[in-house]
């Protein structure tokens, strides 16, 4: 991650730990999540049974190149599905590394595949009858295109698109804590995250003090090589 897309080394390590945690979580809770759920109906016995949907196409972004994959992949595999990953074009080595890690972990051949294709080829894959569902994390434009293609074929789709996240600071806020959170939210992952603070809404009574402290804190961030632990 660090060498391919520039994520701070410490942030990359934290991302890997988060992925491992997701895998552990779904492994631990799989039996409960997939158990039949009884429901009350007029029938003598009714229940909901969870079955695999089939092959899931995932179109994933570059900013969290491992976490975004495992966030969908861990529960998808838990439920008995298989997956095809179309990763962002600027993180091909991350995609290949994920495939290698899964193979080393004993995932059978054919359960996961990373494909290096452009957007038009990805649309062709989505139209393939063997693809049962698609999940996207990306732009609104990409979401419209993929959702339209999925809808045209009545395929399940899950979209996580961009936003304009507000960071609200009220008069009774702890300014030290608010500033620390604001700086972390705006500059974490170099600001390249869909849930980063993008609009700061601060009440007039504390606005000047907040801005001053925010500028002071932001000015202490250290630019540099993402491999260097001193870089923030």
N, C-alpha and C positions, 0 to 999 in steps of 0.2 A: 504493500500500500504506500509506504513512505517513498520508495523510489519511483513508483509508477504515477501516483497522482498527488504526491506532496503532503500527505497527512503527517502531522507531528508523530514521531515515533511513539511517544507515550500515549497519544490518542489512538494510534493503531493497535497497541497492545491492549488498551482498554476495550477496543472494539472486538478483538478476538476473544477476550474474556466474556464479553456480553454474549457472543455467539455460543460459546461453550455452555454458558448458563442457560440459554434458550434450549439447547439440545438436552441438557440434564432435566430441565423442567418438563418438557414434553415426554421424555422417556419415563419420568416418574409418574406423570398424571395421565398417561395414555389410556390405561385401563378404565379409569373413571370417565374420561371424556368420551370414549367410544362405547361405553356400556349402553345397552338398550334402556330407553327411558319410558316407563309405563305412563299412559295417559288415560284419562277417564272419558269413555264414550259409551254408547248404548250397547256396544259389543261386549261379549263375555271377557275378552282380553284384548287390549290394545296397547301398542307401544311404538316408539320411534326407534328405528334401527339405523345406525350410521354405516354407510358403505363408501368405498372409494369412488371418486368421481372419474378418475382415469388419469390422463396426462395433462399436466398444468404447464402452460407457457408463462414464463416470468420475464418481463422486460424491466431491467433494473438499472439504477443510476450509478454514477461514478463516485458520488461524494461519500457514501458509506458502502464501499464496494464489497465488503464481506457481510456486514450486519444485515443489509437490505436483502441479501440472498438468503441467509439463514433464518431471517424473520419469517419468510414465507415457507422455506424449505423444511424446517424442523416439523411444523405441524402438518405440512402436506405429506411428508414421508410417514409421519406417525399414523396418519389416517389411511395409509396403504396406497397412496398415489405415486406416480412417477413425474419427473419434471424435466423441462427443457429450459435452459437459461440463455436468453439473449441479453448479454451485458452491454453496458455502455462501450462505445468503440475505443475510448481512451484507457480502458482498464482490462485489456485482453489477458494479461498475465495473471491478474487476480482471478479471472474466470477460470483459467486453466489450473491455477493452484487449488481452487475450491474443488474442481473435479478430481485432482490428484489426491487431495486430502480425503475425500469421500471414498475413493477407490482403496486407499491405504487402510481406511477404517473398516473395509469389508463390505461396502455397499455393492450389491450385485451389478454386473454390467447391464446397461439398458435402463437402470432406474434413474440415472441423472446424466444429462448431456449438456455441455456448454457449446453453443454454436456461435461462430463469428460471421455474422451476416449484417447487411444494411437494413434500413427500415422497410424497404419494399420487399425484401426477402422475408423479413419477420412477418409482414402482413400475409405473405403466401403461406408461411408456417401456420399462422393463426387460422387460415381458411382450411387447413388440412382437417379431414374428418376425424383424425386420431387425436386432435387437440380438443379437450373437453372444457377447458377453462383458461382464462388468462388473468394475470395480475400485473399491474404496472405501477411503478413509482416514477413520476416524471412530470413533465410540463402539462399545462391545460391543453395545449395543441395536440400533444401526443395522446393525451387522455381522450379527447374527442374522437380522434382517428381510430384508436383501438376499441373504444366503447362502441362506436358505430359499426365497426367490422364484427365485433362480438355479438352485438344486438341483431345484426342482419342474419346471423347464423344461430341465434338463440343459445349462445354460449355464455356461461357464467363469467362475470368479470368483476374484479376488485380493483378500484382505482385509489391511489394516494397521489394527489396532485399538489401544486404549489399553493401558497397562501400569502397573506399579508398580516403576519402575526403582530398583535398589539402587546406592548409591555406597559402596564398601567401602574402608576405610583401615586398613592393617595397621601393625604396630609399626615396621617398617623404612621406612615411607614418608617421602619428602621432604615435610615438612608445608607448606612454602611452596608447592610445586608442587601438592600435594593441595588446599590451600585455594583456590588460584587456579582450579583445575579445578572444584571444588565450587561456587564462587560463579558461575562462568560457566555451569555446567550448570543450576543452580537458577534463576538470574535471567535468563539469555539469552532473548530474545524475550518478556520479561516473564513467564518461566516457562511460557509456553503452547506446550509442545512435548511430544509423546508420549514422547520419549526424555530428558526432563529428569530430573535426580536427584530422586527423591521420598522415598527412605528412605536415611538415612545410617547405615551400620554401621561403627562405629569401635571398635577394641580398647580395653579399659579403660586400658591403660598410657598412651595418648596422647589419650584422649577429651577431658579437660579442656583440654589445650593446643589441640587441634583446634577445639573449640567457641569458645574465646576468640579465636583467630585468624580463625575464620569470621565471628564477630560483628563484629570490627573491620573486616574486609574488606567485609562487606555494608553496614556503616554508611557507607562511603565512596561507595556508589552514589548517583548524582545523579538525583533525580526531576525531571521537567519536560516541556516540549514535545518530542515525538519528532522534530520538525524541527530542534531545537537540537542542535548537535554536542556540547555539554557534557553533555547528558542521557545517562545510562548505564543 
